[in-house]
């Protein structure tokens, strides 16, 4: 299980929820996060009507798993990223 910060729009509050483990797709990496930032896009999402959402568009951590087509990263690499939404 992993933890996710989820916006519950019906109750206008944030919840930390357990989510099932995931595996990266062939061209993805899975990161164990040290820190995640919230920014203006998260505020826009707060007012969007798409139901519960996992927030955080940038973060840093350690790669714990890599997809089969990833060749420029390795498990254990430390990364900082920005999600392009």
C-alpha positions in Angstrom: 0.0 0.0 0.0 1.0 3.6 -0.5 -0.3 6.9 0.9 -2.0 9.5 -1.2 -3.1 13.0 -0.4 -6.7 13.0 -1.9 -9.0 16.0 -2.2 -12.5 15.1 -1.2 -14.6 17.8 -2.9 -17.9 16.8 -1.4 -16.5 17.4 2.1 -14.1 20.2 1.1 -11.2 18.6 2.9 -8.0 16.6 2.3 -7.6 13.0 3.3 -4.5 10.8 3.5 -5.6 7.5 2.0 -4.1 4.1 1.5 -3.9 3.1 -2.1 -3.0 -0.3 -3.7 0.5 -0.9 -4.9 1.1 -0.1 -8.6 3.7 -1.2 -11.1 5.2 1.2 -13.6 4.2 0.9 -17.3 7.0 -0.1 -19.7 8.2 3.6 -20.2 7.7 4.7 -16.6 9.5 4.7 -13.2 7.9 4.4 -9.8 9.2 6.9 -7.2 9.1 6.5 -3.4 8.5 10.1 -2.4 10.4 12.1 0.1 8.4 15.3 -0.6 5.6 16.5 -2.8 4.7 20.1 -3.6 1.3 21.6 -4.1 1.0 24.5 -6.5 -1.6 26.7 -8.3 -2.7 23.8 -10.5 -3.8 21.9 -7.3 -5.9 25.0 -6.4 -7.6 24.9 -9.8 -8.2 21.2 -9.3 -9.9 22.0 -6.0 -12.6 23.9 -7.9 -12.9 21.4 -10.7 -15.8 19.0 -10.8 -14.0 15.7 -11.4 -14.4 14.1 -8.0 -11.7 12.9 -5.6 -8.2 13.7 -7.0 -4.7 12.8 -5.9 -2.8 16.1 -5.6 0.8 17.1 -6.2 2.4 18.0 -9.5 6.1 18.0 -8.4 8.1 16.0 -6.0 11.4 14.3 -5.2 12.3 10.8 -4.0 14.0 7.6 -5.0 13.2 5.3 -7.9 12.0 1.9 -6.5 11.0 0.2 -9.8 11.5 0.8 -13.5 9.6 -0.2 -16.6 11.0 -2.7 -19.1 11.8 0.1 -21.7 13.5 2.5 -19.3 17.3 2.5 -19.9 18.5 5.9 -18.6 17.4 5.4 -15.0 18.1 2.8 -12.3 16.5 1.7 -9.1 18.0 3.7 -6.3 18.4 6.9 -8.4 17.3 10.1 -6.6 15.0 12.3 -8.7 13.2 15.6 -8.7 10.3 15.8 -11.1 7.5 18.0 -12.5 4.4 16.3 -13.9 3.4 17.8 -17.3 -0.4 17.8 -17.1 
